[in-house]
Amino acid sequence: MDLVERVGRAMGNEVKEYGADVLLGPALNMHRNPLGGRNFEYYSEDPLVTGRLAAAMVRGVQSQGVARR
């Protein structure tokens, strides 16, 4: 989780360097859709693992003053 949070900080910092305020990715899907869609972009099919990874990423991005959508 520490590594994911550090990656989030780096992504947030890069967003600021580009002069943006919002990061539109990566996808943080919290429910599994059996129809597929863009499942290849999501962290995991396990909701616990996904939740922990997503929370670490969001903490890292938001620590740089960037909104995560």
Rosetta constraint file for C-alpha pairs under 8 A:
AtomPair CA 1 CA 5 HARMONIC 6.19 0.50
AtomPair CA 1 CA 52 HARMONIC 7.37 0.50
AtomPair CA 1 CA 53 HARMONIC 6.40 0.50
AtomPair CA 1 CA 56 HARMONIC 5.97 0.50
AtomPair CA 2 CA 6 HARMONIC 6.19 0.50
AtomPair CA 2 CA 56 HARMONIC 7.36 0.50
AtomPair CA 3 CA 7 HARMONIC 6.20 0.50
AtomPair CA 4 CA 8 HARMONIC 6.18 0.50
AtomPair CA 4 CA 53 HARMONIC 6.76 0.50
AtomPair CA 4 CA 56 HARMONIC 5.94 0.50
AtomPair CA 4 CA 57 HARMONIC 5.62 0.50
AtomPair CA 4 CA 60 HARMONIC 7.76 0.50
AtomPair CA 5 CA 9 HARMONIC 6.26 0.50
AtomPair CA 5 CA 56 HARMONIC 4.75 0.50
AtomPair CA 5 CA 57 HARMONIC 4.97 0.50
AtomPair CA 5 CA 58 HARMONIC 7.60 0.50
AtomPair CA 5 CA 59 HARMONIC 6.46 0.50
AtomPair CA 5 CA 60 HARMONIC 4.52 0.50
AtomPair CA 5 CA 61 HARMONIC 7.74 0.50
AtomPair CA 6 CA 10 HARMONIC 6.26 0.50
AtomPair CA 6 CA 57 HARMONIC 7.97 0.50
AtomPair CA 6 CA 60 HARMONIC 6.13 0.50
AtomPair CA 7 CA 11 HARMONIC 6.13 0.50
AtomPair CA 7 CA 57 HARMONIC 7.15 0.50
AtomPair CA 7 CA 60 HARMONIC 7.08 0.50
AtomPair CA 8 CA 12 HARMONIC 6.03 0.50
AtomPair CA 8 CA 56 HARMONIC 7.53 0.50
AtomPair CA 8 CA 57 HARMONIC 4.74 0.50
AtomPair CA 8 CA 58 HARMONIC 6.67 0.50
AtomPair CA 8 CA 59 HARMONIC 7.24 0.50
AtomPair CA 8 CA 60 HARMONIC 4.15 0.50
AtomPair CA 8 CA 61 HARMONIC 4.55 0.50
AtomPair CA 9 CA 13 HARMONIC 6.07 0.50
AtomPair CA 9 CA 57 HARMONIC 7.91 0.50
AtomPair CA 9 CA 59 HARMONIC 7.99 0.50
AtomPair CA 9 CA 60 HARMONIC 4.25 0.50
AtomPair CA 9 CA 61 HARMONIC 4.92 0.50
AtomPair CA 9 CA 62 HARMONIC 7.67 0.50
AtomPair CA 9 CA 63 HARMONIC 6.60 0.50
AtomPair CA 9 CA 64 HARMONIC 6.29 0.50
AtomPair CA 10 CA 14 HARMONIC 6.18 0.50
AtomPair CA 10 CA 60 HARMONIC 7.81 0.50
AtomPair CA 10 CA 61 HARMONIC 7.57 0.50
AtomPair CA 11 CA 15 HARMONIC 6.21 0.50
AtomPair CA 11 CA 61 HARMONIC 6.40 0.50
AtomPair CA 12 CA 16 HARMONIC 6.36 0.50
AtomPair CA 12 CA 23 HARMONIC 7.49 0.50
AtomPair CA 12 CA 60 HARMONIC 7.20 0.50
AtomPair CA 12 CA 61 HARMONIC 4.44 0.50
AtomPair CA 12 CA 62 HARMONIC 6.99 0.50
AtomPair CA 12 CA 63 HARMONIC 7.70 0.50
AtomPair CA 12 CA 64 HARMONIC 5.43 0.50
AtomPair CA 12 CA 65 HARMONIC 7.49 0.50
AtomPair CA 12 CA 66 HARMONIC 5.88 0.50
AtomPair CA 13 CA 17 HARMONIC 6.29 0.50
AtomPair CA 13 CA 61 HARMONIC 7.74 0.50
AtomPair CA 13 CA 64 HARMONIC 6.02 0.50
AtomPair CA 14 CA 18 HARMONIC 6.44 0.50
AtomPair CA 15 CA 19 HARMONIC 6.54 0.50
AtomPair CA 15 CA 20 HARMONIC 5.54 0.50
AtomPair CA 15 CA 21 HARMONIC 6.98 0.50
AtomPair CA 15 CA 22 HARMONIC 7.42 0.50
AtomPair CA 15 CA 23 HARMONIC 6.83 0.50
AtomPair CA 15 CA 66 HARMONIC 7.45 0.50
AtomPair CA 16 CA 20 HARMONIC 5.56 0.50
AtomPair CA 16 CA 21 HARMONIC 6.64 0.50
AtomPair CA 16 CA 64 HARMONIC 7.87 0.50
AtomPair CA 16 CA 66 HARMONIC 7.22 0.50
AtomPair CA 21 CA 65 HARMONIC 7.83 0.50
AtomPair CA 21 CA 66 HARMONIC 5.27 0.50
AtomPair CA 21 CA 67 HARMONIC 6.22 0.50
AtomPair CA 22 CA 66 HARMONIC 5.65 0.50
AtomPair CA 22 CA 67 HARMONIC 4.68 0.50
AtomPair CA 22 CA 68 HARMONIC 5.76 0.50
AtomPair CA 22 CA 69 HARMONIC 6.95 0.50
AtomPair CA 23 CA 66 HARMONIC 7.04 0.50
AtomPair CA 23 CA 67 HARMONIC 6.28 0.50
AtomPair CA 23 CA 68 HARMONIC 5.01 0.50
AtomPair CA 23 CA 69 HARMONIC 6.24 0.50
AtomPair CA 24 CA 68 HARMONIC 6.28 0.50
AtomPair CA 24 CA 69 HARMONIC 5.11 0.50
AtomPair CA 25 CA 68 HARMONIC 7.46 0.50
AtomPair CA 25 CA 69 HARMONIC 6.97 0.50
AtomPair CA 26 CA 41 HARMONIC 7.31 0.50
AtomPair CA 26 CA 42 HARMONIC 7.58 0.50
AtomPair CA 27 CA 41 HARMONIC 6.14 0.50
AtomPair CA 27 CA 42 HARMONIC 5.49 0.50
AtomPair CA 27 CA 43 HARMONIC 7.74 0.50
AtomPair CA 28 CA 42 HARMONIC 5.96 0.50
AtomPair CA 28 CA 43 HARMONIC 6.94 0.50
AtomPair CA 28 CA 50 HARMONIC 7.39 0.50
AtomPair CA 28 CA 54 HARMONIC 5.97 0.50
AtomPair CA 29 CA 42 HARMONIC 5.98 0.50
AtomPair CA 29 CA 43 HARMONIC 7.73 0.50
AtomPair CA 29 CA 50 HARMONIC 7.62 0.50
AtomPair CA 30 CA 47 HARMONIC 6.08 0.50
AtomPair CA 30 CA 50 HARMONIC 6.69 0.50
AtomPair CA 30 CA 51 HARMONIC 6.79 0.50
AtomPair CA 31 CA 47 HARMONIC 6.83 0.50
AtomPair CA 32 CA 45 HARMONIC 6.32 0.50
AtomPair CA 33 CA 37 HARMONIC 7.68 0.50
AtomPair CA 38 CA 42 HARMONIC 7.49 0.50
AtomPair CA 43 CA 49 HARMONIC 7.95 0.50
AtomPair CA 43 CA 50 HARMONIC 5.62 0.50
AtomPair CA 43 CA 53 HARMONIC 7.25 0.50
AtomPair CA 43 CA 54 HARMONIC 7.79 0.50
AtomPair CA 44 CA 49 HARMONIC 6.59 0.50
AtomPair CA 44 CA 50 HARMONIC 5.37 0.50
AtomPair CA 45 CA 50 HARMONIC 7.14 0.50
AtomPair CA 46 CA 50 HARMONIC 6.04 0.50
AtomPair CA 47 CA 51 HARMONIC 5.89 0.50
AtomPair CA 48 CA 52 HARMONIC 6.30 0.50
AtomPair CA 49 CA 53 HARMONIC 6.13 0.50
AtomPair CA 50 CA 54 HARMONIC 5.84 0.50
AtomPair CA 51 CA 55 HARMONIC 5.98 0.50
AtomPair CA 52 CA 56 HARMONIC 6.22 0.50
AtomPair CA 53 CA 57 HARMONIC 6.20 0.50
AtomPair CA 54 CA 58 HARMONIC 6.09 0.50
AtomPair CA 55 CA 59 HARMONIC 6.06 0.50
AtomPair CA 56 CA 60 HARMONIC 6.25 0.50
AtomPair CA 57 CA 61 HARMONIC 6.23 0.50
AtomPair CA 58 CA 62 HARMONIC 5.90 0.50
AtomPair CA 58 CA 68 HARMONIC 6.57 0.50
AtomPair CA 59 CA 63 HARMONIC 5.97 0.50
AtomPair CA 60 CA 64 HARMONIC 7.15 0.50
AtomPair CA 61 CA 65 HARMONIC 7.33 0.50
AtomPair CA 61 CA 66 HARMONIC 6.02 0.50
AtomPair CA 61 CA 67 HARMONIC 7.28 0.50
AtomPair CA 61 CA 68 HARMONIC 6.88 0.50
AtomPair CA 62 CA 66 HARMONIC 5.04 0.50
AtomPair CA 62 CA 67 HARMONIC 5.94 0.50
AtomPair CA 62 CA 68 HARMONIC 6.99 0.50
